[in-house]
Amino acid sequence: MKRGTGADFLVVFVCCAVLGLVIAGAARPAKVAQPPLTSEQLASIKAQLRDAIIDEKNASSEIGVNASYTAKAKRDLEAAVEELNGAKKTLTGHNTTFTKAQAQVEHALGQARLAADRVTALSPSQAKPLVDGAVSATERALAEVNQLNLSTITAFFVLGRYTLSVNCNSGCQGIYVSEVTITSYNQSTGAFRGTGTQGPNEFTFDGTLLKGHVSWNLINTSGNPGYTAKGSGAVSGNGSWSGDGTDYDQNRPAGTFEFTFVH
């Protein structure tokens, strides 16, 4: 058997490396759409931040009284950390316009953790400024969260692939399932654009998603280029869309349908 040369081994190595990257890319899970932040969730975040401030202020007043009170200060700070962590989990990932509020809550959580970790090891003169700093950080976080107004914030939207299901009511017959890929989205205006396929048909897909309401237009570009459809509806708590629509096909009367749009 002929032995492989160095060049042969290099080719095999490169091929294996490329194959590994392809497999890794194929195995990467798709990004999952996060639902919009609800008014109930926002109220919960504010309540958690207020509770954290109370716990931190209690800790500040307990420092230096005696060893028992210092231990209680640590427990209060740990309770504040729990509240802040809950606020962070609820807030994170819902809307890119929340970036500043997320950063403030993250900073407050870090300050509270630091105070909780060190309060019993420091002298009262060293511990109290640390705890008071945590209070100030959480107060700033609450002030930032109080600026959030859900009525003026665009619902969160994730680029990617979706399934559009159309259930005909009149004019058309049956249920039609299309694959849609949203390729662009403007958070300020709510405008989105993408493409899709349904069997042999290819189409453009665009519309507006703003403040929990969506409207869209579909125009075939191949397969049946005379076909168009449009729909409007609401965005649910899990990020899916649903509503009603109409379509036009040159081969039959105009139709009406109900639709769902799921990530």
KOLMI-994541 format. One record per residue (C-alpha): residue in three letters; x, y, z; residue number from 1. Coordinates in Angstrom, 3 decimals, padded with zeros to 6 digits. Example, Ala and Ser with C-alpha at 12.3 -4.5 7.8 and 13.67 -1.06 7.14 Angstrom:
! KOLMI-994541
atom fitor:Ala	px:012.300	py:-004.500	pz:007.800	vexdo:1
atom fitor:Ser	px:013.670	py:-001.060	pz:007.140	vexdo:2
END
This chain:
! KOLMI-994541
atom fitor:Met	px:000.000	py:000.000	pz:000.000	vexdo:1
atom fitor:Lys	px:001.303	py:003.420	pz:-000.907	vexdo:2
atom fitor:Arg	px:001.830	py:005.699	pz:002.094	vexdo:3
atom fitor:Gly	px:000.085	py:009.098	pz:002.010	vexdo:4
atom fitor:Thr	px:002.211	py:012.171	pz:001.550	vexdo:5
atom fitor:Gly	px:002.119	py:015.230	pz:003.800	vexdo:6
atom fitor:Ala	px:-000.055	py:016.944	pz:001.219	vexdo:7
atom fitor:Asp	px:-002.535	py:014.036	pz:001.350	vexdo:8
atom fitor:Phe	px:-002.861	py:014.310	pz:005.118	vexdo:9
atom fitor:Leu	px:-003.336	py:018.081	pz:004.837	vexdo:10
atom fitor:Val	px:-006.207	py:017.660	pz:002.366	vexdo:11
atom fitor:Val	px:-007.895	py:015.087	pz:004.658	vexdo:12
atom fitor:Phe	px:-007.473	py:017.391	pz:007.686	vexdo:13
atom fitor:Val	px:-008.958	py:020.390	pz:005.871	vexdo:14
atom fitor:Cys	px:-011.884	py:018.344	pz:004.574	vexdo:15
atom fitor:Cys	px:-012.629	py:017.002	pz:008.051	vexdo:16
atom fitor:Ala	px:-012.445	py:020.483	pz:009.546	vexdo:17
atom fitor:Val	px:-014.863	py:021.878	pz:006.950	vexdo:18
atom fitor:Leu	px:-017.235	py:018.931	pz:007.486	vexdo:19
atom fitor:Gly	px:-017.129	py:019.549	pz:011.226	vexdo:20
atom fitor:Leu	px:-018.094	py:023.190	pz:010.740	vexdo:21
atom fitor:Val	px:-020.978	py:022.221	pz:008.458	vexdo:22
atom fitor:Ile	px:-022.276	py:019.670	pz:010.977	vexdo:23
atom fitor:Ala	px:-021.929	py:022.153	pz:013.832	vexdo:24
atom fitor:Gly	px:-023.818	py:024.770	pz:011.865	vexdo:25
atom fitor:Ala	px:-026.583	py:022.331	pz:010.984	vexdo:26
atom fitor:Ala	px:-026.916	py:021.252	pz:014.624	vexdo:27
atom fitor:Arg	px:-027.210	py:024.793	pz:015.958	vexdo:28
atom fitor:Pro	px:-030.763	py:025.300	pz:017.230	vexdo:29
atom fitor:Ala	px:-032.871	py:027.985	pz:015.605	vexdo:30
atom fitor:Lys	px:-033.333	py:031.211	pz:017.520	vexdo:31
atom fitor:Val	px:-036.636	py:031.122	pz:019.358	vexdo:32
atom fitor:Ala	px:-038.892	py:034.143	pz:019.343	vexdo:33
atom fitor:Gln	px:-039.428	py:035.732	pz:022.715	vexdo:34
atom fitor:Pro	px:-042.932	py:036.983	pz:023.465	vexdo:35
atom fitor:Pro	px:-043.465	py:040.693	pz:024.083	vexdo:36
atom fitor:Leu	px:-043.201	py:041.906	pz:027.677	vexdo:37
atom fitor:Thr	px:-046.686	py:042.192	pz:029.185	vexdo:38
atom fitor:Ser	px:-047.963	py:044.893	pz:031.519	vexdo:39
atom fitor:Glu	px:-048.254	py:042.260	pz:034.269	vexdo:40
atom fitor:Gln	px:-044.599	py:041.299	pz:033.852	vexdo:41
atom fitor:Leu	px:-043.506	py:044.933	pz:033.909	vexdo:42
atom fitor:Ala	px:-045.487	py:045.488	pz:037.142	vexdo:43
atom fitor:Ser	px:-043.798	py:042.400	pz:038.624	vexdo:44
atom fitor:Ile	px:-040.329	py:043.733	pz:037.740	vexdo:45
atom fitor:Lys	px:-041.081	py:047.053	pz:039.437	vexdo:46
atom fitor:Ala	px:-042.379	py:045.282	pz:042.551	vexdo:47
atom fitor:Gln	px:-039.250	py:043.112	pz:042.736	vexdo:48
atom fitor:Leu	px:-036.995	py:046.154	pz:042.461	vexdo:49
atom fitor:Arg	px:-038.939	py:047.977	pz:045.186	vexdo:50
atom fitor:Asp	px:-038.693	py:044.927	pz:047.451	vexdo:51
atom fitor:Ala	px:-034.953	py:044.713	pz:046.779	vexdo:52
atom fitor:Ile	px:-034.526	py:048.360	pz:047.808	vexdo:53
atom fitor:Ile	px:-036.384	py:047.703	pz:051.071	vexdo:54
atom fitor:Asp	px:-034.188	py:044.677	pz:051.817	vexdo:55
atom fitor:Glu	px:-031.009	py:046.632	pz:051.025	vexdo:56
atom fitor:Lys	px:-032.026	py:049.578	pz:053.191	vexdo:57
atom fitor:Asn	px:-032.845	py:047.217	pz:056.047	vexdo:58
atom fitor:Ala	px:-029.393	py:045.696	pz:055.666	vexdo:59
atom fitor:Ser	px:-027.797	py:049.129	pz:055.764	vexdo:60
atom fitor:Ser	px:-029.524	py:049.985	pz:059.050	vexdo:61
atom fitor:Glu	px:-028.553	py:046.635	pz:060.610	vexdo:62
atom fitor:Ile	px:-024.808	py:046.888	pz:059.963	vexdo:63
atom fitor:Gly	px:-022.728	py:047.516	pz:063.079	vexdo:64
atom fitor:Val	px:-025.476	py:046.963	pz:065.671	vexdo:65
atom fitor:Asn	px:-024.096	py:043.572	pz:066.693	vexdo:66
atom fitor:Ala	px:-023.054	py:040.252	pz:065.159	vexdo:67
atom fitor:Ser	px:-026.632	py:038.988	pz:065.049	vexdo:68
atom fitor:Tyr	px:-027.821	py:042.064	pz:063.145	vexdo:69
atom fitor:Thr	px:-024.904	py:041.810	pz:060.720	vexdo:70
atom fitor:Ala	px:-025.917	py:038.221	pz:059.956	vexdo:71
atom fitor:Lys	px:-029.466	py:039.475	pz:059.365	vexdo:72
atom fitor:Ala	px:-028.083	py:042.139	pz:057.022	vexdo:73
atom fitor:Lys	px:-026.501	py:039.368	pz:054.970	vexdo:74
atom fitor:Arg	px:-029.835	py:037.529	pz:054.763	vexdo:75
atom fitor:Asp	px:-031.598	py:040.715	pz:053.670	vexdo:76
atom fitor:Leu	px:-028.994	py:041.291	pz:050.985	vexdo:77
atom fitor:Glu	px:-029.382	py:037.714	pz:049.774	vexdo:78
atom fitor:Ala	px:-033.134	py:038.324	pz:049.557	vexdo:79
atom fitor:Ala	px:-032.408	py:041.455	pz:047.496	vexdo:80
atom fitor:Val	px:-030.200	py:039.404	pz:045.184	vexdo:81
atom fitor:Glu	px:-033.061	py:036.942	pz:044.668	vexdo:82
atom fitor:Glu	px:-035.500	py:039.763	pz:043.844	vexdo:83
atom fitor:Leu	px:-033.053	py:041.394	pz:041.447	vexdo:84
atom fitor:Asn	px:-032.289	py:038.110	pz:039.737	vexdo:85
atom fitor:Gly	px:-036.006	py:037.538	pz:039.208	vexdo:86
atom fitor:Ala	px:-036.376	py:041.009	pz:037.704	vexdo:87
atom fitor:Lys	px:-033.412	py:040.395	pz:035.412	vexdo:88
atom fitor:Lys	px:-034.787	py:037.065	pz:034.141	vexdo:89
atom fitor:Thr	px:-038.164	py:038.601	pz:033.338	vexdo:90
atom fitor:Leu	px:-036.705	py:041.657	pz:031.639	vexdo:91
atom fitor:Thr	px:-033.907	py:040.062	pz:029.617	vexdo:92
atom fitor:Gly	px:-034.609	py:038.985	pz:026.055	vexdo:93
atom fitor:His	px:-037.968	py:040.645	pz:025.482	vexdo:94
atom fitor:Asn	px:-037.125	py:043.772	pz:023.516	vexdo:95
atom fitor:Thr	px:-033.913	py:045.313	pz:022.251	vexdo:96
atom fitor:Thr	px:-035.182	py:048.760	pz:023.250	vexdo:97
atom fitor:Phe	px:-034.887	py:047.650	pz:026.886	vexdo:98
atom fitor:Thr	px:-031.081	py:047.560	pz:026.683	vexdo:99
atom fitor:Lys	px:-030.479	py:050.423	pz:029.137	vexdo:100
atom fitor:Ala	px:-032.927	py:049.088	pz:031.712	vexdo:101
atom fitor:Gln	px:-031.385	py:045.620	pz:031.422	vexdo:102
atom fitor:Ala	px:-027.912	py:047.074	pz:032.011	vexdo:103
atom fitor:Gln	px:-029.075	py:048.986	pz:035.100	vexdo:104
atom fitor:Val	px:-030.737	py:045.909	pz:036.612	vexdo:105
atom fitor:Glu	px:-027.638	py:043.818	pz:035.829	vexdo:106
atom fitor:His	px:-025.431	py:046.402	pz:037.569	vexdo:107
atom fitor:Ala	px:-027.711	py:046.533	pz:040.612	vexdo:108
atom fitor:Leu	px:-027.643	py:042.736	pz:040.833	vexdo:109
atom fitor:Gly	px:-023.846	py:042.749	pz:040.758	vexdo:110
atom fitor:Gln	px:-023.672	py:045.380	pz:043.521	vexdo:111
atom fitor:Ala	px:-026.111	py:043.457	pz:045.720	vexdo:112
atom fitor:Arg	px:-024.188	py:040.203	pz:045.237	vexdo:113
atom fitor:Leu	px:-020.928	py:041.902	pz:046.144	vexdo:114
atom fitor:Ala	px:-022.453	py:043.380	pz:049.307	vexdo:115
atom fitor:Ala	px:-024.013	py:040.058	pz:050.309	vexdo:116
atom fitor:Asp	px:-020.721	py:038.218	pz:049.811	vexdo:117
atom fitor:Arg	px:-018.612	py:040.690	pz:051.806	vexdo:118
atom fitor:Val	px:-020.864	py:042.279	pz:054.442	vexdo:119
atom fitor:Thr	px:-019.912	py:039.905	pz:057.271	vexdo:120
atom fitor:Ala	px:-016.198	py:040.020	pz:056.482	vexdo:121
atom fitor:Leu	px:-015.862	py:043.812	pz:056.521	vexdo:122
atom fitor:Ser	px:-015.902	py:046.324	pz:059.333	vexdo:123
atom fitor:Pro	px:-019.118	py:048.382	pz:059.652	vexdo:124
atom fitor:Ser	px:-017.337	py:051.441	pz:058.244	vexdo:125
atom fitor:Gln	px:-016.361	py:049.435	pz:055.169	vexdo:126
atom fitor:Ala	px:-019.586	py:047.452	pz:054.772	vexdo:127
atom fitor:Lys	px:-022.084	py:050.292	pz:055.033	vexdo:128
atom fitor:Pro	px:-020.860	py:052.258	pz:051.964	vexdo:129
atom fitor:Leu	px:-020.908	py:049.019	pz:049.985	vexdo:130
atom fitor:Val	px:-024.519	py:048.324	pz:050.941	vexdo:131
atom fitor:Asp	px:-025.564	py:051.942	pz:050.383	vexdo:132
atom fitor:Gly	px:-024.011	py:051.687	pz:046.925	vexdo:133
atom fitor:Ala	px:-026.241	py:048.673	pz:046.241	vexdo:134
atom fitor:Val	px:-029.277	py:050.705	pz:047.337	vexdo:135
atom fitor:Ser	px:-028.360	py:053.518	pz:044.960	vexdo:136
atom fitor:Ala	px:-027.788	py:051.106	pz:042.067	vexdo:137
atom fitor:Thr	px:-031.177	py:049.455	pz:042.568	vexdo:138
atom fitor:Glu	px:-032.913	py:052.840	pz:042.847	vexdo:139
atom fitor:Arg	px:-031.355	py:053.841	pz:039.505	vexdo:140
atom fitor:Ala	px:-032.517	py:050.569	pz:037.976	vexdo:141
atom fitor:Leu	px:-036.077	py:051.166	pz:039.199	vexdo:142
atom fitor:Ala	px:-036.019	py:054.727	pz:037.852	vexdo:143
atom fitor:Glu	px:-034.969	py:053.394	pz:034.442	vexdo:144
atom fitor:Val	px:-037.630	py:050.661	pz:034.446	vexdo:145
atom fitor:Asn	px:-040.250	py:053.271	pz:035.390	vexdo:146
atom fitor:Gln	px:-039.447	py:055.002	pz:032.085	vexdo:147
atom fitor:Leu	px:-040.589	py:051.983	pz:030.075	vexdo:148
atom fitor:Asn	px:-043.959	py:052.486	pz:028.431	vexdo:149
atom fitor:Leu	px:-045.384	py:049.423	pz:026.740	vexdo:150
atom fitor:Ser	px:-047.840	py:051.470	pz:024.680	vexdo:151
atom fitor:Thr	px:-044.982	py:053.128	pz:022.787	vexdo:152
atom fitor:Ile	px:-042.602	py:050.171	pz:022.500	vexdo:153
atom fitor:Thr	px:-042.559	py:047.980	pz:019.421	vexdo:154
atom fitor:Ala	px:-043.359	py:044.341	pz:020.072	vexdo:155
atom fitor:Phe	px:-040.303	py:042.150	pz:020.047	vexdo:156
atom fitor:Phe	px:-039.605	py:040.499	pz:016.702	vexdo:157
atom fitor:Val	px:-037.051	py:037.864	pz:015.724	vexdo:158
atom fitor:Leu	px:-035.725	py:037.412	pz:012.223	vexdo:159
atom fitor:Gly	px:-035.934	py:033.864	pz:010.964	vexdo:160
atom fitor:Arg	px:-038.189	py:031.140	pz:009.574	vexdo:161
atom fitor:Tyr	px:-041.906	py:030.852	pz:010.279	vexdo:162
atom fitor:Thr	px:-044.855	py:028.699	pz:009.226	vexdo:163
atom fitor:Leu	px:-047.878	py:030.483	pz:007.758	vexdo:164
atom fitor:Ser	px:-051.059	py:028.394	pz:007.821	vexdo:165
atom fitor:Val	px:-054.092	py:029.608	pz:005.849	vexdo:166
atom fitor:Asn	px:-057.521	py:028.020	pz:006.461	vexdo:167
atom fitor:Cys	px:-059.944	py:028.962	pz:003.668	vexdo:168
atom fitor:Asn	px:-063.474	py:030.124	pz:004.465	vexdo:169
atom fitor:Ser	px:-064.855	py:031.116	pz:001.050	vexdo:170
atom fitor:Gly	px:-063.619	py:031.440	pz:-002.519	vexdo:171
atom fitor:Cys	px:-060.681	py:029.102	pz:-001.842	vexdo:172
atom fitor:Gln	px:-060.748	py:025.590	pz:-000.412	vexdo:173
atom fitor:Gly	px:-058.567	py:023.724	pz:002.039	vexdo:174
atom fitor:Ile	px:-055.632	py:024.533	pz:004.284	vexdo:175
atom fitor:Tyr	px:-052.404	py:025.884	pz:002.807	vexdo:176
atom fitor:Val	px:-049.082	py:025.840	pz:004.668	vexdo:177
atom fitor:Ser	px:-046.207	py:028.095	pz:003.607	vexdo:178
atom fitor:Glu	px:-042.676	py:028.562	pz:004.863	vexdo:179
atom fitor:Val	px:-041.744	py:032.215	pz:005.367	vexdo:180
atom fitor:Thr	px:-038.342	py:033.720	pz:006.144	vexdo:181
atom fitor:Ile	px:-038.309	py:037.252	pz:007.572	vexdo:182
atom fitor:Thr	px:-035.053	py:038.889	pz:006.479	vexdo:183
atom fitor:Ser	px:-035.439	py:042.482	pz:007.727	vexdo:184
atom fitor:Tyr	px:-037.333	py:044.339	pz:010.449	vexdo:185
atom fitor:Asn	px:-037.357	py:047.990	pz:011.510	vexdo:186
atom fitor:Gln	px:-038.113	py:048.364	pz:015.232	vexdo:187
atom fitor:Ser	px:-038.968	py:052.048	pz:014.819	vexdo:188
atom fitor:Thr	px:-041.543	py:051.742	pz:012.044	vexdo:189
atom fitor:Gly	px:-042.527	py:048.094	pz:012.490	vexdo:190
atom fitor:Ala	px:-041.921	py:047.357	pz:008.795	vexdo:191
atom fitor:Phe	px:-040.707	py:043.852	pz:007.917	vexdo:192
atom fitor:Arg	px:-039.803	py:042.080	pz:004.687	vexdo:193
atom fitor:Gly	px:-039.091	py:038.526	pz:003.626	vexdo:194
atom fitor:Thr	px:-039.738	py:035.708	pz:001.161	vexdo:195
atom fitor:Gly	px:-041.515	py:032.383	pz:001.227	vexdo:196
atom fitor:Thr	px:-042.549	py:029.208	pz:-000.560	vexdo:197
atom fitor:Gln	px:-045.722	py:027.130	pz:-000.809	vexdo:198
atom fitor:Gly	px:-045.180	py:024.077	pz:-002.966	vexdo:199
atom fitor:Pro	px:-043.913	py:025.293	pz:-006.367	vexdo:200
atom fitor:Asn	px:-044.929	py:028.862	pz:-005.599	vexdo:201
atom fitor:Glu	px:-042.439	py:031.470	pz:-004.446	vexdo:202
atom fitor:Phe	px:-043.528	py:034.819	pz:-003.049	vexdo:203
atom fitor:Thr	px:-042.489	py:038.055	pz:-001.403	vexdo:204
atom fitor:Phe	px:-043.823	py:038.751	pz:002.076	vexdo:205
atom fitor:Asp	px:-043.907	py:042.162	pz:003.760	vexdo:206
atom fitor:Gly	px:-045.960	py:044.170	pz:006.232	vexdo:207
atom fitor:Thr	px:-045.999	py:045.968	pz:009.564	vexdo:208
atom fitor:Leu	px:-045.836	py:044.676	pz:013.131	vexdo:209
atom fitor:Leu	px:-046.346	py:047.367	pz:015.742	vexdo:210
atom fitor:Lys	px:-047.840	py:047.536	pz:019.257	vexdo:211
atom fitor:Gly	px:-049.147	py:043.971	pz:019.156	vexdo:212
atom fitor:His	px:-050.896	py:044.331	pz:015.758	vexdo:213
atom fitor:Val	px:-049.700	py:042.882	pz:012.468	vexdo:214
atom fitor:Ser	px:-050.673	py:043.337	pz:008.815	vexdo:215
atom fitor:Trp	px:-049.009	py:041.594	pz:005.883	vexdo:216
atom fitor:Asn	px:-049.028	py:041.241	pz:002.085	vexdo:217
atom fitor:Leu	px:-048.050	py:038.217	pz:000.000	vexdo:218
atom fitor:Ile	px:-047.318	py:038.412	pz:-003.740	vexdo:219
atom fitor:Asn	px:-046.422	py:035.324	pz:-005.771	vexdo:220
atom fitor:Thr	px:-043.365	py:035.674	pz:-007.991	vexdo:221
atom fitor:Ser	px:-043.400	py:032.167	pz:-009.538	vexdo:222
atom fitor:Gly	px:-045.642	py:029.130	pz:-009.843	vexdo:223
atom fitor:Asn	px:-048.831	py:031.187	pz:-009.937	vexdo:224
atom fitor:Pro	px:-047.586	py:034.770	pz:-010.386	vexdo:225
atom fitor:Gly	px:-051.093	py:036.256	pz:-010.447	vexdo:226
atom fitor:Tyr	px:-051.823	py:035.257	pz:-006.845	vexdo:227
atom fitor:Thr	px:-051.821	py:037.802	pz:-003.968	vexdo:228
atom fitor:Ala	px:-053.006	py:037.690	pz:-000.368	vexdo:229
atom fitor:Lys	px:-053.156	py:040.019	pz:002.604	vexdo:230
atom fitor:Gly	px:-054.000	py:039.569	pz:006.261	vexdo:231
atom fitor:Ser	px:-054.179	py:041.386	pz:009.570	vexdo:232
atom fitor:Gly	px:-054.433	py:040.305	pz:013.179	vexdo:233
atom fitor:Ala	px:-052.898	py:040.293	pz:016.631	vexdo:234
atom fitor:Val	px:-049.669	py:039.058	pz:018.226	vexdo:235
atom fitor:Ser	px:-050.345	py:036.628	pz:021.077	vexdo:236
atom fitor:Gly	px:-048.434	py:036.220	pz:024.312	vexdo:237
atom fitor:Asn	px:-046.270	py:033.448	pz:022.828	vexdo:238
atom fitor:Gly	px:-045.232	py:035.595	pz:019.852	vexdo:239
atom fitor:Ser	px:-047.441	py:033.915	pz:017.231	vexdo:240
atom fitor:Trp	px:-049.831	py:035.800	pz:014.952	vexdo:241
atom fitor:Ser	px:-053.450	py:035.052	pz:014.107	vexdo:242
atom fitor:Gly	px:-056.186	py:036.853	pz:012.208	vexdo:243
atom fitor:Asp	px:-058.178	py:037.074	pz:008.978	vexdo:244
atom fitor:Gly	px:-057.324	py:037.773	pz:005.378	vexdo:245
atom fitor:Thr	px:-058.362	py:037.862	pz:001.749	vexdo:246
atom fitor:Asp	px:-056.712	py:036.632	pz:-001.411	vexdo:247
atom fitor:Tyr	px:-056.976	py:037.070	pz:-005.178	vexdo:248
atom fitor:Asp	px:-056.347	py:034.346	pz:-007.738	vexdo:249
atom fitor:Gln	px:-056.853	py:035.000	pz:-011.444	vexdo:250
atom fitor:Asn	px:-058.209	py:031.451	pz:-011.803	vexdo:251
atom fitor:Arg	px:-061.091	py:031.787	pz:-009.305	vexdo:252
atom fitor:Pro	px:-063.168	py:034.260	pz:-007.259	vexdo:253
atom fitor:Ala	px:-061.517	py:036.154	pz:-004.412	vexdo:254
atom fitor:Gly	px:-061.285	py:034.189	pz:-001.181	vexdo:255
atom fitor:Thr	px:-061.391	py:034.794	pz:002.563	vexdo:256
atom fitor:Phe	px:-059.404	py:032.911	pz:005.182	vexdo:257
atom fitor:Glu	px:-058.157	py:032.701	pz:008.738	vexdo:258
atom fitor:Phe	px:-054.401	py:032.448	pz:009.361	vexdo:259
atom fitor:Thr	px:-051.781	py:031.603	pz:011.969	vexdo:260
atom fitor:Phe	px:-048.105	py:032.519	pz:011.786	vexdo:261
atom fitor:Val	px:-045.823	py:030.518	pz:014.097	vexdo:262
atom fitor:His	px:-042.046	py:030.537	pz:014.640	vexdo:263
END
